[in-house]
Amino acid sequence: MFNLFQPKVPQVDAAEVNKAIASHKDVVLLDVRTPEEYKEGHIRKSTLIPLQTLQQNISKLTDKSKTMYVYCRSGSRSAYAVRLLQKLGYTNVFNMSGGVLSWRAKGFDLQRD
């Protein structure tokens, strides 16, 4: 069921991601939820690449060393995406623990399309 030998996924919390956005740091915000979830509300300036299509759309993420914060609804899909990105050579990727649920709990706004 669980692979106890998998390395831990690097984590950041919603406050740290919000701080990076507010300070205009050059980061990638990657939303790996479904298009429907994204339309309901997403972090401003995030890029949507659903987890199911991440490998097929990897060319959209050109800089493998750029800081990337990956999120989903709760942090599970994004943790999987971080592991996949690491295997593909991305070196500075972090899972936003708690995902959008944590983002909302901290009182941060979501953008709606």
C-alpha positions as CSV (number, residue, x, y, z in Angstrom):
1,M,0.0,0.0,0.0
2,F,2.6,2.6,1.1
3,N,6.1,2.6,-0.1
4,L,8.1,3.4,3.1
5,F,11.3,3.7,1.2
6,Q,10.2,6.6,-1.0
7,P,12.1,9.8,-0.2
8,K,10.2,12.6,1.5
9,V,8.7,15.1,-0.8
10,P,10.0,18.7,-0.1
11,Q,7.2,20.7,1.5
12,V,6.2,24.3,1.8
13,D,3.2,25.8,3.5
14,A,0.6,28.2,2.0
15,A,2.1,31.1,3.9
16,E,5.5,30.6,2.3
17,V,4.0,30.4,-1.2
18,N,2.0,33.6,-0.5
19,K,5.1,35.4,0.7
20,A,7.0,34.4,-2.5
21,I,4.1,35.7,-4.6
22,A,3.9,39.0,-2.6
23,S,7.7,39.6,-2.9
24,H,7.5,39.0,-6.7
25,K,9.9,36.1,-6.6
26,D,10.4,34.4,-10.0
27,V,8.6,31.1,-9.2
28,V,6.3,28.7,-11.1
29,L,3.0,27.9,-9.4
30,L,1.8,24.6,-10.8
31,D,-1.8,23.5,-10.3
32,V,-2.2,19.8,-11.0
33,R,-6.0,19.7,-10.4
34,T,-8.7,19.2,-13.0
35,P,-9.8,22.0,-15.3
36,E,-13.1,22.1,-13.5
37,E,-11.4,22.5,-10.1
38,Y,-9.1,25.2,-11.5
39,K,-12.2,27.2,-12.8
40,E,-13.7,27.1,-9.3
41,G,-10.7,29.0,-7.9
42,H,-6.9,28.9,-8.3
43,I,-3.9,30.8,-7.0
44,R,-3.2,33.9,-9.0
45,K,-0.6,33.4,-11.8
46,S,-0.7,29.6,-11.5
47,T,-0.3,27.3,-14.5
48,L,-2.8,24.5,-14.9
49,I,-1.4,21.1,-16.0
50,P,-3.6,18.3,-14.6
51,L,-1.7,15.5,-13.0
52,Q,-3.1,13.0,-15.6
53,T,-1.5,15.0,-18.4
54,L,1.7,16.2,-16.7
55,Q,4.1,14.0,-18.6
56,Q,2.5,14.8,-22.0
57,N,2.7,18.5,-21.2
58,I,6.1,18.6,-19.5
59,S,7.5,20.8,-22.3
60,K,5.5,23.7,-20.8
61,L,7.9,23.6,-17.9
62,T,11.1,24.6,-19.6
63,D,13.5,25.6,-16.7
64,K,14.3,22.5,-14.7
65,S,16.1,24.5,-12.0
66,K,13.5,27.2,-11.4
67,T,11.7,27.1,-8.0
68,M,8.3,25.5,-8.5
69,Y,5.5,25.2,-6.0
70,V,3.0,22.5,-6.9
71,Y,-0.5,22.3,-5.5
72,C,-3.8,20.5,-5.7
73,R,-6.8,20.4,-3.4
74,S,-5.2,18.8,-0.4
75,G,-1.6,18.0,-1.2
76,S,-1.8,14.3,-2.3
77,R,-1.8,14.7,-6.1
78,S,0.8,17.5,-5.9
79,A,3.1,15.2,-3.8
80,Y,2.9,12.6,-6.6
81,A,3.6,15.3,-9.2
82,V,6.6,16.5,-7.3
83,R,8.1,13.0,-7.2
84,L,7.4,12.7,-11.0
85,L,9.0,16.1,-11.7
86,Q,12.1,15.1,-9.6
87,K,12.4,11.9,-11.6
88,L,12.3,14.0,-14.8
89,G,15.2,16.2,-13.6
90,Y,13.5,19.2,-12.0
91,T,15.6,20.1,-9.0
92,N,13.8,22.8,-7.1
93,V,10.2,21.6,-6.7
94,F,8.1,21.7,-3.6
95,N,4.7,20.4,-2.6
96,M,2.4,23.0,-1.1
97,S,1.2,21.0,1.9
98,G,-2.6,21.1,2.4
99,G,-3.2,22.4,-1.1
100,V,-6.0,24.8,-1.8
101,L,-7.7,23.8,1.4
102,S,-4.7,25.1,3.4
103,W,-4.6,28.3,1.1
104,R,-8.2,29.1,2.0
105,A,-7.8,28.2,5.7
106,K,-5.0,30.9,5.8
107,G,-7.5,33.4,4.4
108,F,-5.8,33.9,1.0
109,D,-7.9,34.6,-2.0
110,L,-8.4,32.4,-5.0
111,Q,-8.8,33.8,-8.5
112,R,-11.8,32.6,-10.5
113,D,-12.1,32.5,-14.3
